[in-house]
Amino acid sequence: MSPLPVPTTPEAIAVVVAGYFGLLATSGAVVTNTLDYVPDTGDEVSTRERDVGVLVGKCENVLTLTFVLAGAYTALAVVFAAKGIVRKDDIEKNTLFYLAGTLVNLTYSVLVGVLVVVAVAWV
């Protein structure tokens, strides 16, 4: 898929802005609802860890959507790797929880990005 050309029409700009707002508004619910299906390993995630995860996840959403819109798909690997390095200690404590959350968030962000690219091409 080619990168999104710089949106110049008001409609295209509105679609891109709505994509960012929609992604940021819904990604938390998508990840939380999906993580309800992850088996409980007995390791509780503290409120602080969950809050950090939300913050990191929202940053991941913005970066992922931006990279998809720019057609920089290889940069997505950098985001995924950097997140794994930064949260290494947390991942070692509860691997399934953090890996599932990261993969769901990344996949959802890419999906929204592709939908935004298609929508901009359509308007």
Backbone torsions as a table, in degrees:
resi	resn	phi	psi	omega
1	MET	NA	134.3	-178.4
2	SER	-80.4	159.6	-179.9
3	PRO	-65.2	154.8	178.5
4	LEU	-71.6	125.1	175.4
5	PRO	-65.4	154.8	-179.1
6	VAL	-58.7	120.2	-178.4
7	PRO	-67.9	127.3	-177.9
8	THR	-114.7	-18.4	179.1
9	THR	-89.4	151.7	177.7
10	PRO	-58.1	-34.5	-179.9
11	GLU	-66.2	-42.9	-179.8
12	ALA	-66.2	-41.1	178.0
13	ILE	-63.1	-41.6	179.0
14	ALA	-62.7	-39.0	178.9
15	VAL	-64.5	-44.4	-179.5
16	VAL	-64.5	-46.6	179.1
17	VAL	-62.3	-42.5	177.9
18	ALA	-63.5	-34.5	176.7
19	GLY	-61.9	-46.0	178.1
20	TYR	-62.9	-49.3	-179.2
21	PHE	-63.6	-43.1	179.5
22	GLY	-62.6	-42.2	179.0
23	LEU	-63.7	-48.0	-178.9
24	LEU	-65.1	-32.6	-178.8
25	ALA	-76.2	-29.1	-172.0
26	THR	-108.5	-18.4	-173.4
27	SER	-62.9	-37.4	179.4
28	GLY	-60.7	-43.6	179.5
29	ALA	-66.5	-39.5	179.6
30	VAL	-63.0	-46.9	-179.0
31	VAL	-66.1	-45.5	-178.9
32	THR	-61.4	-45.9	179.8
33	ASN	-65.2	-35.9	178.1
34	THR	-69.6	-39.7	-179.2
35	LEU	-67.7	-16.2	173.9
36	ASP	-63.3	-22.0	179.5
37	TYR	-89.4	-6.4	179.2
38	VAL	-77.7	129.4	-179.6
39	PRO	-59.8	140.8	179.2
40	ASP	-75.6	122.1	-179.7
41	THR	-94.6	1.2	-179.9
42	GLY	90.4	-12.6	178.3
43	ASP	-88.3	110.9	179.5
44	GLU	-75.6	141.4	174.9
45	VAL	-96.6	123.7	-177.7
46	SER	-69.9	163.0	178.2
47	THR	-61.1	-39.7	179.6
48	ARG	-64.0	-44.3	178.9
49	GLU	-62.6	-39.1	179.5
50	ARG	-67.2	-40.8	178.8
51	ASP	-64.5	-40.7	176.6
52	VAL	-63.8	-40.3	178.4
53	GLY	-61.8	-38.7	178.1
54	VAL	-65.3	-45.5	179.7
55	LEU	-62.4	-47.3	178.9
56	VAL	-63.4	-40.3	179.5
57	GLY	-62.8	-40.6	179.0
58	LYS	-67.0	-39.5	175.2
59	CYS	-63.2	-41.1	177.2
60	GLU	-61.5	-39.8	177.8
61	ASN	-59.5	-49.1	-177.8
62	VAL	-63.1	-47.3	180.0
63	LEU	-62.5	-45.0	-178.0
64	THR	-63.1	-47.2	180.0
65	LEU	-63.0	-41.0	178.4
66	THR	-62.6	-44.2	179.8
67	PHE	-66.2	-38.4	178.1
68	VAL	-65.8	-43.6	179.6
69	LEU	-64.5	-31.5	179.2
70	ALA	-84.6	-8.0	-178.1
71	GLY	75.3	18.7	-177.9
72	ALA	-95.7	67.5	-174.2
73	TYR	-68.2	-29.8	178.3
74	THR	-67.6	-25.7	178.1
75	ALA	-67.4	-21.7	177.5
76	LEU	-62.9	-34.1	177.3
77	ALA	-64.4	-35.9	178.3
78	VAL	-65.1	-43.1	178.4
79	VAL	-61.2	-46.3	-178.7
80	PHE	-63.0	-44.6	-179.8
81	ALA	-67.3	-42.7	-179.7
82	ALA	-63.2	-40.2	178.9
83	LYS	-64.2	-39.6	177.7
84	GLY	-63.8	-37.4	179.3
85	ILE	-71.5	-46.1	-177.6
86	VAL	-64.6	-37.5	-176.1
87	ARG	-103.0	25.5	-176.2
88	LYS	-53.6	-47.5	-178.8
89	ASP	-63.4	-42.5	178.1
90	ASP	-63.9	-41.4	-178.7
91	ILE	-63.8	-37.5	179.5
92	GLU	-66.1	-30.6	179.9
93	LYS	-73.7	-40.6	-174.8
94	ASN	-145.2	73.3	-171.7
95	THR	-56.1	-49.9	-174.6
96	LEU	-61.6	-43.0	-178.8
97	PHE	-61.4	-50.0	-176.2
98	TYR	-73.0	-38.8	179.1
99	LEU	-66.3	-44.3	179.2
100	ALA	-63.4	-44.3	178.9
101	GLY	-61.0	-43.7	179.5
102	THR	-64.5	-47.2	-178.0
103	LEU	-66.1	-40.6	178.9
104	VAL	-65.1	-45.2	-178.7
105	ASN	-64.0	-44.5	-179.6
106	LEU	-65.0	-45.5	179.8
107	THR	-62.6	-43.6	179.3
108	TYR	-63.6	-41.4	179.6
109	SER	-64.4	-41.5	178.2
110	VAL	-64.9	-42.4	178.9
111	LEU	-59.6	-46.8	178.6
112	VAL	-62.4	-40.5	178.6
113	GLY	-60.3	-44.5	178.7
114	VAL	-63.7	-41.5	178.0
115	LEU	-63.3	-37.7	177.7
116	VAL	-65.4	-44.3	178.4
117	VAL	-59.8	-44.4	178.8
118	VAL	-64.6	-42.6	-179.5
119	ALA	-64.5	-40.0	179.1
120	VAL	-66.1	-39.2	178.7
121	ALA	-65.7	-27.6	-176.7
122	TRP	-81.4	-32.0	-177.4
123	VAL	-81.6	NA	NA
